[in-house]
């Protein structure tokens, strides 16, 4: 009876280990010469103007809209959602540079805030912001 010999397939990993060790030595030698990326933030100079007080649009959880003009004392008044674009446009005509911020209750749907921002953009208000409380 003739025996058949099976070929044994082996992978020689010695050349791969040699290459990996050479790469490791190269990285270890060059690593101290590489400076980590540093972000240089712009500095803010002092301005001679005081910031302008914004017009606040307050959206309550109940769906009620309030307007507060901080420039004229900060008194709140209720505004219907349908009348909001006309009220904002009237404010914008008298004070075109006054910023407008939206202060929404945290339980108000994001869709309402986006709809309010769309109304402001349709009224050609360019300085729009969102009012948030800083984290404690």
N, CA, C and O atoms as CSV, one atom per row, in Angstrom:
chain,resi,resn,atom,element,x,y,z
A,1,UNK,N,N,0.815,-1.173,0.000
A,1,UNK,CA,C,0.000,0.000,0.000
A,1,UNK,C,C,0.871,1.254,0.000
A,1,UNK,O,O,1.836,1.385,0.752
A,2,UNK,N,N,0.481,2.152,-0.872
A,2,UNK,CA,C,1.262,3.390,-0.972
A,2,UNK,C,C,0.654,4.439,-0.055
A,2,UNK,O,O,-0.559,4.643,-0.027
A,3,UNK,N,N,1.489,5.067,0.659
A,3,UNK,CA,C,1.003,6.138,1.551
A,3,UNK,C,C,1.014,7.464,0.800
A,3,UNK,O,O,1.947,7.782,0.063
A,4,UNK,N,N,-0.050,8.220,1.015
A,4,UNK,CA,C,-0.071,9.566,0.435
A,4,UNK,C,C,0.309,10.562,1.517
A,4,UNK,O,O,-0.179,10.513,2.647
A,5,UNK,N,N,1.161,11.432,1.145
A,5,UNK,CA,C,1.601,12.425,2.120
A,5,UNK,C,C,0.787,13.706,1.924
A,5,UNK,O,O,0.621,14.185,0.802
A,6,UNK,N,N,0.292,14.243,3.017
A,6,UNK,CA,C,-0.425,15.514,2.978
A,6,UNK,C,C,0.568,16.645,3.196
A,6,UNK,O,O,1.475,16.563,4.025
A,7,UNK,N,N,0.366,17.677,2.437
A,7,UNK,CA,C,1.210,18.848,2.647
A,7,UNK,C,C,0.652,19.644,3.820
A,7,UNK,O,O,-0.557,19.842,3.942
A,8,UNK,N,N,1.537,20.082,4.653
A,8,UNK,CA,C,1.139,20.869,5.808
A,8,UNK,C,C,1.373,22.337,5.463
A,8,UNK,O,O,2.490,22.739,5.140
A,9,UNK,N,N,0.309,23.129,5.535
A,9,UNK,CA,C,0.416,24.549,5.233
A,9,UNK,C,C,0.764,25.306,6.509
A,9,UNK,O,O,0.038,25.253,7.501
A,10,UNK,N,N,1.868,25.995,6.461
A,10,UNK,CA,C,2.292,26.779,7.609
A,10,UNK,C,C,2.529,28.210,7.162
A,10,UNK,O,O,2.965,28.473,6.041
A,11,UNK,N,N,2.233,29.112,8.059
A,11,UNK,CA,C,2.475,30.520,7.789
A,11,UNK,C,C,3.683,30.938,8.613
A,11,UNK,O,O,3.740,30.718,9.823
A,12,UNK,N,N,4.634,31.537,7.942
A,12,UNK,CA,C,5.833,31.997,8.621
A,12,UNK,C,C,5.582,33.444,9.063
A,12,UNK,O,O,5.493,34.335,8.219
A,13,UNK,N,N,5.468,33.687,10.359
A,13,UNK,CA,C,5.161,35.015,10.883
A,13,UNK,C,C,6.399,35.787,11.299
A,13,UNK,O,O,6.276,36.925,11.752
A,14,UNK,N,N,7.548,35.233,11.168
A,14,UNK,CA,C,8.790,35.905,11.586
A,14,UNK,C,C,9.024,37.194,10.802
A,14,UNK,O,O,9.362,38.203,11.420
A,15,UNK,N,N,8.860,37.222,9.451
A,15,UNK,CA,C,9.052,38.498,8.743
A,15,UNK,C,C,8.045,39.568,9.180
A,15,UNK,O,O,8.387,40.748,9.249
A,16,UNK,N,N,6.816,39.162,9.471
A,16,UNK,CA,C,5.811,40.135,9.924
A,16,UNK,C,C,6.197,40.693,11.291
A,16,UNK,O,O,6.022,41.887,11.536
A,17,UNK,N,N,6.711,39.864,12.173
A,17,UNK,CA,C,7.135,40.330,13.493
A,17,UNK,C,C,8.309,41.297,13.351
A,17,UNK,O,O,8.380,42.294,14.070
A,18,UNK,N,N,9.228,41.010,12.431
A,18,UNK,CA,C,10.354,41.907,12.192
A,18,UNK,C,C,9.883,43.286,11.734
A,18,UNK,O,O,10.369,44.309,12.217
A,19,UNK,N,N,8.940,43.306,10.807
A,19,UNK,CA,C,8.416,44.582,10.309
A,19,UNK,C,C,7.714,45.339,11.425
A,19,UNK,O,O,7.884,46.553,11.540
A,20,UNK,N,N,6.939,44.662,12.239
A,20,UNK,CA,C,6.220,45.317,13.329
A,20,UNK,C,C,7.197,45.901,14.355
A,20,UNK,O,O,6.972,46.998,14.867
A,21,UNK,N,N,8.259,45.189,14.652
A,21,UNK,CA,C,9.249,45.700,15.605
A,21,UNK,C,C,9.965,46.931,15.054
A,21,UNK,O,O,10.231,47.879,15.792
A,22,UNK,N,N,10.278,46.917,13.750
A,22,UNK,CA,C,10.908,48.090,13.140
A,22,UNK,C,C,9.960,49.286,13.203
A,22,UNK,O,O,10.389,50.390,13.537
A,23,UNK,N,N,8.679,49.085,12.889
A,23,UNK,CA,C,7.704,50.177,12.963
A,23,UNK,C,C,7.550,50.684,14.397
A,23,UNK,O,O,7.429,51.889,14.618
A,24,UNK,N,N,7.554,49.784,15.358
A,24,UNK,CA,C,7.449,50.182,16.756
A,24,UNK,C,C,8.625,51.046,17.173
A,24,UNK,O,O,8.442,52.044,17.870
A,25,UNK,N,N,9.825,50.679,16.761
A,25,UNK,CA,C,11.012,51.472,17.091
A,25,UNK,C,C,10.938,52.839,16.433
A,25,UNK,O,O,11.286,53.843,17.055
A,26,UNK,N,N,10.486,52.892,15.172
A,26,UNK,CA,C,10.367,54.187,14.480
A,26,UNK,C,C,9.377,55.085,15.201
A,26,UNK,O,O,9.661,56.266,15.405
A,27,UNK,N,N,8.220,54.558,15.594
A,27,UNK,CA,C,7.231,55.377,16.298
A,27,UNK,C,C,7.717,55.809,17.671
A,27,UNK,O,O,7.439,56.928,18.104
A,28,UNK,N,N,8.428,54.948,18.350
A,28,UNK,CA,C,8.931,55.312,19.678
A,28,UNK,C,C,10.002,56.397,19.587
A,28,UNK,O,O,10.106,57.236,20.481
A,29,UNK,N,N,10.784,56.390,18.534
A,29,UNK,CA,C,11.835,57.399,18.377
A,29,UNK,C,C,11.240,58.733,17.945
A,29,UNK,O,O,11.674,59.780,18.426
A,30,UNK,N,N,10.243,58.719,17.036
A,30,UNK,CA,C,9.695,59.968,16.501
A,30,UNK,C,C,8.610,60.579,17.372
A,30,UNK,O,O,8.308,61.761,17.208
A,31,UNK,N,N,8.017,59.838,18.282
A,31,UNK,CA,C,6.903,60.352,19.091
A,31,UNK,C,C,7.287,61.562,19.934
A,31,UNK,O,O,6.479,62.488,20.016
A,32,UNK,N,N,8.446,61.627,20.562
A,32,UNK,CA,C,8.761,62.824,21.363
A,32,UNK,C,C,8.919,64.097,20.538
A,32,UNK,O,O,8.802,65.196,21.080
A,33,UNK,N,N,9.184,63.971,19.238
A,33,UNK,CA,C,9.390,65.154,18.407
A,33,UNK,C,C,8.101,65.749,17.872
A,33,UNK,O,O,8.108,66.863,17.349
A,34,UNK,N,N,7.021,65.042,17.990
A,34,UNK,CA,C,5.739,65.510,17.461
A,34,UNK,C,C,5.045,66.356,18.518
A,34,UNK,O,O,4.832,65.902,19.642
A,35,UNK,N,N,4.693,67.586,18.156
A,35,UNK,CA,C,3.966,68.470,19.068
A,35,UNK,C,C,2.479,68.176,18.975
A,35,UNK,O,O,1.943,68.038,17.876
A,36,UNK,N,N,1.807,68.078,20.116
A,36,UNK,CA,C,0.356,67.866,20.037
A,36,UNK,C,C,-0.319,69.116,19.476
A,36,UNK,O,O,0.128,70.243,19.686
A,37,UNK,N,N,-1.399,68.874,18.762
A,37,UNK,CA,C,-2.130,69.992,18.158
A,37,UNK,C,C,-2.749,70.848,19.252
A,37,UNK,O,O,-3.453,70.350,20.131
A,38,UNK,N,N,-2.478,72.117,19.183
A,38,UNK,CA,C,-3.044,73.047,20.151
A,38,UNK,C,C,-3.969,73.995,19.416
A,38,UNK,O,O,-3.642,74.513,18.348
A,39,UNK,N,N,-5.109,74.205,19.999
A,39,UNK,CA,C,-6.081,75.117,19.420
A,39,UNK,C,C,-5.847,76.491,20.016
A,39,UNK,O,O,-5.868,76.671,21.234
A,40,UNK,N,N,-5.624,77.445,19.146
A,40,UNK,CA,C,-5.434,78.810,19.620
A,40,UNK,C,C,-6.753,79.542,19.478
A,40,UNK,O,O,-7.216,79.809,18.369
A,41,UNK,N,N,-7.348,79.862,20.607
A,41,UNK,CA,C,-8.646,80.526,20.611
A,41,UNK,C,C,-8.463,82.025,20.428
A,41,UNK,O,O,-7.483,82.599,20.903
A,42,UNK,N,N,-9.400,82.653,19.745
A,42,UNK,CA,C,-9.287,84.104,19.582
A,42,UNK,C,C,-9.575,84.810,20.896
A,42,UNK,O,O,-10.358,84.337,21.719
A,43,UNK,N,N,-8.936,85.933,21.071
A,43,UNK,CA,C,-9.184,86.709,22.284
A,43,UNK,C,C,-10.208,87.790,21.976
A,43,UNK,O,O,-10.299,88.287,20.853
A,44,UNK,N,N,-10.953,88.130,22.971
A,44,UNK,CA,C,-11.998,89.128,22.812
A,44,UNK,C,C,-11.549,90.396,23.506
A,44,UNK,O,O,-11.224,90.392,24.693
A,45,UNK,N,N,-11.536,91.459,22.762
A,45,UNK,CA,C,-11.178,92.742,23.345
A,45,UNK,C,C,-12.383,93.373,24.004
A,45,UNK,O,O,-13.519,92.956,23.778
A,46,UNK,N,N,-12.133,94.369,24.810
A,46,UNK,CA,C,-13.244,95.062,25.457
A,46,UNK,C,C,-13.911,95.986,24.452
A,46,UNK,O,O,-13.245,96.658,23.665
A,47,UNK,N,N,-15.211,96.006,24.492
A,47,UNK,CA,C,-15.969,96.851,23.584
A,47,UNK,C,C,-16.422,98.106,24.311
A,47,UNK,O,O,-16.647,98.106,25.521
A,48,UNK,N,N,-16.547,99.154,23.550
A,48,UNK,CA,C,-16.986,100.397,24.166
A,48,UNK,C,C,-18.511,100.448,24.282
A,48,UNK,O,O,-19.055,101.219,25.073
A,49,UNK,N,N,-19.198,99.617,23.484
A,49,UNK,CA,C,-20.654,99.592,23.532
A,49,UNK,C,C,-21.122,98.516,24.500
A,49,UNK,O,O,-20.526,97.444,24.609
A,50,UNK,N,N,-22.195,98.832,25.190
A,50,UNK,CA,C,-22.817,97.806,26.022
A,50,UNK,C,C,-23.691,96.949,25.117
A,50,UNK,O,O,-24.276,97.467,24.165
A,51,UNK,N,N,-23.794,95.652,25.388
A,51,UNK,CA,C,-24.621,94.817,24.517
A,51,UNK,C,C,-26.085,95.244,24.570
A,51,UNK,O,O,-26.607,95.640,25.613
A,52,UNK,N,N,-26.722,95.147,23.417
A,52,UNK,CA,C,-28.121,95.551,23.327
A,52,UNK,C,C,-29.002,94.490,23.974
A,52,UNK,O,O,-28.784,93.292,23.792
A,53,UNK,N,N,-29.982,94.932,24.718
A,53,UNK,CA,C,-30.878,93.993,25.407
A,53,UNK,C,C,-31.847,93.396,24.392
A,53,UNK,O,O,-32.403,94.115,23.562
A,54,UNK,N,N,-32.048,92.086,24.460
A,54,UNK,CA,C,-32.844,91.419,23.429
A,54,UNK,C,C,-34.346,91.478,23.685
A,54,UNK,O,O,-34.811,91.786,24.782
A,55,UNK,N,N,-35.068,91.173,22.631
A,55,UNK,CA,C,-36.501,90.933,22.711
A,55,UNK,C,C,-36.660,89.433,22.916
A,55,UNK,O,O,-36.175,88.637,22.112
A,56,UNK,N,N,-37.337,89.049,23.987
A,56,UNK,CA,C,-37.500,87.627,24.304
A,56,UNK,C,C,-38.877,87.147,23.872
A,56,UNK,O,O,-39.891,87.801,24.113
A,57,UNK,N,N,-38.885,85.997,23.234
A,57,UNK,CA,C,-40.130,85.288,22.943
A,57,UNK,C,C,-40.138,84.088,23.882
A,57,UNK,O,O,-39.294,83.199,23.770
A,58,UNK,N,N,-41.076,84.066,24.789
A,58,UNK,CA,C,-41.161,83.009,25.793
A,58,UNK,C,C,-42.273,82.053,25.378
A,58,UNK,O,O,-43.414,82.462,25.165
A,59,UNK,N,N,-41.923,80.772,25.265
A,59,UNK,CA,C,-42.906,79.750,24.910
A,59,UNK,C,C,-43.100,78.877,26.142
A,59,UNK,O,O,-42.179,78.192,26.588
A,60,UNK,N,N,-44.297,78.913,26.676
A,60,UNK,CA,C,-44.586,78.122,27.879
A,60,UNK,C,C,-45.053,76.728,27.484
A,60,UNK,O,O,-45.435,76.482,26.340
A,61,UNK,N,N,-45.013,75.826,28.453
A,61,UNK,CA,C,-45.426,74.443,28.222
A,61,UNK,C,C,-46.891,74.359,27.798
A,61,UNK,O,O,-47.274,73.462,27.046
A,62,UNK,N,N,-47.703,75.290,28.279
A,62,UNK,CA,C,-49.126,75.292,27.947
A,62,UNK,C,C,-49.401,75.762,26.517
A,62,UNK,O,O,-50.543,75.704,26.060
A,63,UNK,N,N,-48.359,76.230,25.799
A,63,UNK,CA,C,-48.537,76.717,24.437
A,63,UNK,C,C,-48.729,78.216,24.370
A,63,UNK,O,O,-48.968,78.768,23.296
A,64,UNK,N,N,-48.626,78.870,25.496
A,64,UNK,CA,C,-48.810,80.322,25.564
A,64,UNK,C,C,-47.517,81.022,25.147
A,64,UNK,O,O,-46.425,80.609,25.539
A,65,UNK,N,N,-47.646,82.082,24.351
A,65,UNK,CA,C,-46.508,82.868,23.892
A,65,UNK,C,C,-46.497,84.205,24.628
A,65,UNK,O,O,-47.527,84.868,24.751
A,66,UNK,N,N,-45.329,84.587,25.110
A,66,UNK,CA,C,-45.156,85.866,25.790
A,66,UNK,C,C,-44.030,86.632,25.111
A,66,UNK,O,O,-43.061,86.040,24.636
A,67,UNK,N,N,-44.165,87.942,25.071
A,67,UNK,CA,C,-43.097,88.810,24.570
A,67,UNK,C,C,-42.571,89.645,25.723
A,67,UNK,O,O,-43.344,90.204,26.500
A,68,UNK,N,N,-41.248,89.727,25.828
A,68,UNK,CA,C,-40.622,90.562,26.856
A,68,UNK,C,C,-39.551,91.399,26.167
A,68,UNK,O,O,-38.588,90.871,25.609
A,69,UNK,N,N,-39.743,92.729,26.219
A,69,UNK,CA,C,-38.751,93.634,25.643
A,69,UNK,C,C,-37.860,94.130,26.773
A,69,UNK,O,O,-38.250,95.013,27.536
A,70,UNK,N,N,-36.673,93.565,26.877
A,70,UNK,CA,C,-35.755,93.928,27.962
A,70,UNK,C,C,-35.275,95.371,27.832
A,70,UNK,O,O,-34.915,95.988,28.835
A,71,UNK,N,N,-35.263,95.919,26.623
A,71,UNK,CA,C,-34.792,97.281,26.420
A,71,UNK,C,C,-35.757,98.307,27.007
A,71,UNK,O,O,-35.340,99.404,27.380
A,72,UNK,N,N,-37.037,97.965,27.091
A,72,UNK,CA,C,-38.005,98.929,27.598
A,72,UNK,C,C,-38.601,98.502,28.934
A,72,UNK,O,O,-39.784,98.736,29.183
A,73,UNK,N,N,-37.822,97.896,29.774
A,73,UNK,CA,C,-38.294,97.605,31.118
A,73,UNK,C,C,-38.512,96.144,31.434
A,73,UNK,O,O,-38.484,95.775,32.608
A,74,UNK,N,N,-38.723,95.312,30.465
A,74,UNK,CA,C,-38.846,93.887,30.719
A,74,UNK,C,C,-40.220,93.408,31.128
A,74,UNK,O,O,-40.323,92.347,31.745
A,75,UNK,N,N,-41.280,94.132,30.818
A,75,UNK,CA,C,-42.612,93.651,31.162
A,75,UNK,C,C,-43.070,92.631,30.115
A,75,UNK,O,O,-42.806,92.788,28.923
A,76,UNK,N,N,-43.752,91.595,30.577
A,76,UNK,CA,C,-44.221,90.532,29.694
A,76,UNK,C,C,-45.653,90.800,29.268
A,76,UNK,O,O,-46.458,91.343,30.024
A,77,UNK,N,N,-45.951,90.401,28.025
A,77,UNK,CA,C,-47.336,90.474,27.589
A,77,UNK,C,C,-47.635,89.271,26.716
A,77,UNK,O,O,-46.789,88.808,25.951
A,78,UNK,N,N,-48.853,88.778,26.845
A,78,UNK,CA,C,-49.280,87.580,26.126
A,78,UNK,C,C,-49.576,87.948,24.673
A,78,UNK,O,O,-50.189,88.977,24.388
A,79,UNK,N,N,-49.128,87.088,23.769
A,79,UNK,CA,C,-49.352,87.293,22.337
A,79,UNK,C,C,-49.887,85.989,21.759
A,79,UNK,O,O,-49.390,84.911,22.087
A,80,UNK,N,N,-50.887,86.086,20.909
A,80,UNK,CA,C,-51.400,84.895,20.224
A,80,UNK,C,C,-50.366,84.415,19.208
A,80,UNK,O,O,-49.630,85.217,18.634
A,81,UNK,N,N,-50.319,83.116,18.995
A,81,UNK,CA,C,-49.335,82.551,18.075
A,81,UNK,C,C,-49.528,83.089,16.657
A,81,UNK,O,O,-48.555,83.297,15.932
A,82,UNK,N,N,-50.761,83.308,16.270
A,82,UNK,CA,C,-51.027,83.820,14.923
A,82,UNK,C,C,-50.589,85.275,14.761
A,82,UNK,O,O,-50.260,85.703,13.655
A,83,UNK,N,N,-50.585,86.040,15.863
A,83,UNK,CA,C,-50.202,87.455,15.803
A,83,UNK,C,C,-48.711,87.666,16.038
A,83,UNK,O,O,-48.230,88.797,15.970
A,84,UNK,N,N,-47.985,86.611,16.310
A,84,UNK,CA,C,-46.560,86.738,16.623
A,84,UNK,C,C,-45.740,87.355,15.481
A,84,UNK,O,O,-44.920,88.232,15.756
A,85,UNK,N,N,-45.914,86.948,14.216
A,85,UNK,CA,C,-45.117,87.579,13.152
A,85,UNK,C,C,-45.355,89.078,13.022
A,85,UNK,O,O,-44.418,89.838,12.776
A,86,UNK,N,N,-46.613,89.509,13.189
A,86,UNK,CA,C,-46.914,90.939,13.087
A,86,UNK,C,C,-46.282,91.719,14.238
A,86,UNK,O,O,-45.757,92.813,14.028
A,87,UNK,N,N,-46.329,91.169,15.448
A,87,UNK,CA,C,-45.732,91.830,16.608
A,87,UNK,C,C,-44.214,91.948,16.453
A,87,UNK,O,O,-43.629,92.992,16.739
A,88,UNK,N,N,-43.596,90.874,16.001
A,88,UNK,CA,C,-42.144,90.877,15.823
A,88,UNK,C,C,-41.754,91.856,14.713
A,88,UNK,O,O,-40.767,92.580,14.840
A,89,UNK,N,N,-42.524,91.876,13.632
A,89,UNK,CA,C,-42.239,92.805,12.535
A,89,UNK,C,C,-42.365,94.253,13.003
A,89,UNK,O,O,-41.579,95.105,12.589
A,90,UNK,N,N,-43.344,94.541,13.863
A,90,UNK,CA,C,-43.502,95.901,14.386
A,90,UNK,C,C,-42.299,96.288,15.249
A,90,UNK,O,O,-41.799,97.409,15.149
A,91,UNK,N,N,-41.836,95.365,16.095
A,91,UNK,CA,C,-40.631,95.635,16.892
A,91,UNK,C,C,-39.419,95.835,15.993
A,91,UNK,O,O,-38.578,96.698,16.245
A,92,UNK,N,N,-39.343,95.032,14.948
A,92,UNK,CA,C,-38.183,95.089,14.063
A,92,UNK,C,C,-38.139,96.397,13.265
A,92,UNK,O,O,-37.061,96.902,12.950
A,93,UNK,N,N,-39.309,96.935,12.944
A,93,UNK,CA,C,-39.335,98.208,12.229
A,93,UNK,C,C,-38.836,99.350,13.102
A,93,UNK,O,O,-38.151,100.251,12.618
A,94,UNK,N,N,-39.177,99.316,14.392
A,94,UNK,CA,C,-38.741,100.408,15.275
A,94,UNK,C,C,-37.288,100.249,15.707
A,94,UNK,O,O,-36.577,101.244,15.846
A,95,UNK,N,N,-36.838,99.024,15.920
A,95,UNK,CA,C,-35.457,98.765,16.346
A,95,UNK,C,C,-34.890,97.612,15.511
A,95,UNK,O,O,-34.932,96.461,15.948
A,96,UNK,N,N,-34.364,97.900,14.330
A,96,UNK,CA,C,-33.935,96.818,13.431
A,96,UNK,C,C,-32.709,96.043,13.917
A,96,UNK,O,O,-32.498,94.909,13.487
A,97,UNK,N,N,-31.900,96.621,14.797
A,97,UNK,CA,C,-30.695,95.929,15.256
A,97,UNK,C,C,-30.895,95.147,16.542
A,97,UNK,O,O,-29.960,94.504,17.020
A,98,UNK,N,N,-32.092,95.187,17.111
A,98,UNK,CA,C,-32.329,94.503,18.380
A,98,UNK,C,C,-32.370,92.985,18.151
A,98,UNK,O,O,-33.117,92.507,17.298
A,99,UNK,N,N,-31.570,92.233,18.910
A,99,UNK,CA,C,-31.609,90.772,18.755
A,99,UNK,C,C,-32.882,90.183,19.346
A,99,UNK,O,O,-33.505,90.777,20.227
A,100,UNK,N,N,-33.255,89.020,18.857
A,100,UNK,CA,C,-34.436,88.308,19.337
A,100,UNK,C,C,-33.976,86.950,19.855
A,100,UNK,O,O,-33.277,86.220,19.152
A,101,UNK,N,N,-34.366,86.610,21.083
A,101,UNK,CA,C,-34.028,85.302,21.636
A,101,UNK,C,C,-35.306,84.555,21.974
A,101,UNK,O,O,-36.320,85.151,22.339
A,102,UNK,N,N,-35.234,83.238,21.843
A,102,UNK,CA,C,-36.373,82.380,22.141
A,102,UNK,C,C,-36.060,81.650,23.439
A,102,UNK,O,O,-35.043,80.964,23.550
A,103,UNK,N,N,-36.942,81.804,24.416
A,103,UNK,CA,C,-36.812,81.116,25.700
A,103,UNK,C,C,-37.996,80.168,25.825
A,103,UNK,O,O,-39.112,80.585,26.131
A,104,UNK,N,N,-37.737,78.893,25.583
A,104,UNK,CA,C,-38.814,77.901,25.622
A,104,UNK,C,C,-38.663,77.036,26.863
A,104,UNK,O,O,-37.555,76.724,27.300
A,105,UNK,N,N,-39.808,76.659,27.419
A,105,UNK,CA,C,-39.813,75.719,28.532
A,105,UNK,C,C,-39.205,74.405,28.047
A,105,UNK,O,O,-39.367,74.043,26.882
A,106,UNK,N,N,-38.511,73.691,28.923
A,106,UNK,CA,C,-37.835,72.482,28.459
A,106,UNK,C,C,-38.787,71.369,28.061
A,106,UNK,O,O,-38.360,70.397,27.439
A,107,UNK,N,N,-40.050,71.480,28.398
A,107,UNK,CA,C,-41.020,70.460,27.994
A,107,UNK,C,C,-41.750,70.837,26.701
A,107,UNK,O,O,-42.618,70.099,26.237
A,108,UNK,N,N,-41.393,71.990,26.122
A,108,UNK,CA,C,-41.989,72.398,24.849
A,108,UNK,C,C,-41.345,71.574,23.744
A,108,UNK,O,O,-40.134,71.350,23.742
A,109,UNK,N,N,-42.175,71.124,22.800
A,109,UNK,CA,C,-41.659,70.319,21.689
A,109,UNK,C,C,-40.702,71.155,20.842
A,109,UNK,O,O,-40.923,72.345,20.621
A,110,UNK,N,N,-39.660,70.522,20.386
A,110,UNK,CA,C,-38.649,71.179,19.558
A,110,UNK,C,C,-39.274,71.734,18.272
A,110,UNK,O,O,-38.805,72.729,17.720
A,111,UNK,N,N,-40.319,71.086,17.816
A,111,UNK,CA,C,-41.020,71.521,16.611
A,111,UNK,C,C,-41.582,72.939,16.775
A,111,UNK,O,O,-41.568,73.724,15.827
A,112,UNK,N,N,-42.068,73.260,17.959
A,112,UNK,CA,C,-42.601,74.607,18.218
A,112,UNK,C,C,-41.497,75.656,18.152
A,112,UNK,O,O,-41.695,76.745,17.613
A,113,UNK,N,N,-40.343,75.322,18.702
A,113,UNK,CA,C,-39.215,76.259,18.675
A,113,UNK,C,C,-38.771,76.485,17.236
A,113,UNK,O,O,-38.509,77.621,16.841
A,114,UNK,N,N,-38.683,75.413,16.447
A,114,UNK,CA,C,-38.277,75.543,15.048
A,114,UNK,C,C,-39.312,76.345,14.244
A,114,UNK,O,O,-38.951,77.127,13.364
A,115,UNK,N,N,-40.587,76.146,14.550
A,115,UNK,CA,C,-41.634,76.910,13.865
A,115,UNK,C,C,-41.503,78.399,14.201
A,115,UNK,O,O,-41.672,79.249,13.327
A,116,UNK,N,N,-41.207,78.712,15.448
A,116,UNK,CA,C,-41.025,80.105,15.849
A,116,UNK,C,C,-39.810,80.710,15.149
A,116,UNK,O,O,-39.847,81.862,14.718
A,117,UNK,N,N,-38.743,79.937,15.038
A,117,UNK,CA,C,-37.559,80.437,14.326
A,117,UNK,C,C,-37.866,80.677,12.849
A,117,UNK,O,O,-37.367,81.633,12.257
A,118,UNK,N,N,-38.679,79.818,12.261
A,118,UNK,CA,C,-39.077,80.011,10.867
A,118,UNK,C,C,-39.884,81.291,10.707
A,118,UNK,O,O,-39.688,82.031,9.743
A,119,UNK,N,N,-40.794,81.559,11.650
A,119,UNK,CA,C,-41.569,82.801,11.600
A,119,UNK,C,C,-40.661,84.025,11.697
A,119,UNK,O,O,-40.880,85.022,11.009
A,120,UNK,N,N,-39.657,83.946,12.540
A,120,UNK,CA,C,-38.718,85.056,12.678
A,120,UNK,C,C,-37.915,85.270,11.398
A,120,UNK,O,O,-37.681,86.407,10.990
A,121,UNK,N,N,-37.498,84.185,10.771
A,121,UNK,CA,C,-36.750,84.314,9.526
A,121,UNK,C,C,-37.622,84.863,8.409
A,121,UNK,O,O,-37.140,85.608,7.556
A,122,UNK,N,N,-38.913,84.501,8.406
A,122,UNK,CA,C,-39.821,85.052,7.398
A,122,UNK,C,C,-40.062,86.539,7.620
A,122,UNK,O,O,-40.353,87.273,6.676
A,123,UNK,N,N,-39.938,86.984,8.879
A,123,UNK,CA,C,-40.094,88.413,9.179
A,123,UNK,C,C,-38.772,89.156,8.971
A,123,UNK,O,O,-38.662,90.330,9.323
A,124,UNK,N,N,-37.761,88.472,8.397
A,124,UNK,CA,C,-36.454,89.038,8.082
A,124,UNK,C,C,-35.660,89.459,9.316
A,124,UNK,O,O,-34.917,90.440,9.279
A,125,UNK,N,N,-35.819,88.715,10.403
A,125,UNK,CA,C,-35.016,88.913,11.603
A,125,UNK,C,C,-33.734,88.110,11.412
A,125,UNK,O,O,-33.789,86.907,11.156
A,126,UNK,N,N,-32.593,88.759,11.533
A,126,UNK,CA,C,-31.327,88.061,11.300
A,126,UNK,C,C,-30.611,87.706,12.592
A,126,UNK,O,O,-29.836,86.750,12.616
A,127,UNK,N,N,-30.845,88.439,13.654
A,127,UNK,CA,C,-30.159,88.171,14.924
A,127,UNK,C,C,-31.083,87.373,15.830
A,127,UNK,O,O,-31.826,87.937,16.633
A,128,UNK,N,N,-31.027,86.045,15.690
A,128,UNK,CA,C,-31.896,85.134,16.443
A,128,UNK,C,C,-31.025,84.268,17.340
A,128,UNK,O,O,-29.978,83.780,16.914
A,129,UNK,N,N,-31.454,84.078,18.576
A,129,UNK,CA,C,-30.706,83.218,19.483
A,129,UNK,C,C,-31.650,82.382,20.326
A,129,UNK,O,O,-32.858,82.618,20.349
A,130,UNK,N,N,-31.085,81.405,21.016
A,130,UNK,CA,C,-31.846,80.563,21.935
A,130,UNK,C,C,-31.349,80.846,23.341
A,130,UNK,O,O,-30.143,80.855,23.585
A,131,UNK,N,N,-32.259,81.074,24.254
A,131,UNK,CA,C,-31.907,81.366,25.638
A,131,UNK,C,C,-31.902,80.069,26.420
A,131,UNK,O,O,-32.859,79.297,26.366
A,132,UNK,N,N,-30.820,79.831,27.150
A,132,UNK,CA,C,-30.694,78.607,27.939
A,132,UNK,C,C,-30.118,78.955,29.295
A,132,UNK,O,O,-29.404,79.947,29.440
A,133,UNK,N,N,-30.423,78.147,30.276
A,133,UNK,CA,C,-29.874,78.317,31.613
A,133,UNK,C,C,-28.569,77.543,31.688
A,133,UNK,O,O,-28.521,76.390,31.257
A,134,UNK,N,N,-27.513,78.137,32.220
A,134,UNK,CA,C,-26.252,77.386,32.324
A,134,UNK,C,C,-26.380,76.217,33.288
A,134,UNK,O,O,-27.144,76.268,34.251
A,135,UNK,N,N,-25.625,75.174,33.015
A,135,UNK,CA,C,-25.651,73.988,33.868
A,135,UNK,C,C,-25.058,74.305,35.236
A,135,UNK,O,O,-24.084,75.052,35.337
A,136,UNK,N,N,-25.650,73.732,36.297
A,136,UNK,CA,C,-25.141,74.045,37.639
A,136,UNK,C,C,-23.788,73.415,37.895
A,136,UNK,O,O,-23.224,73.583,38.976
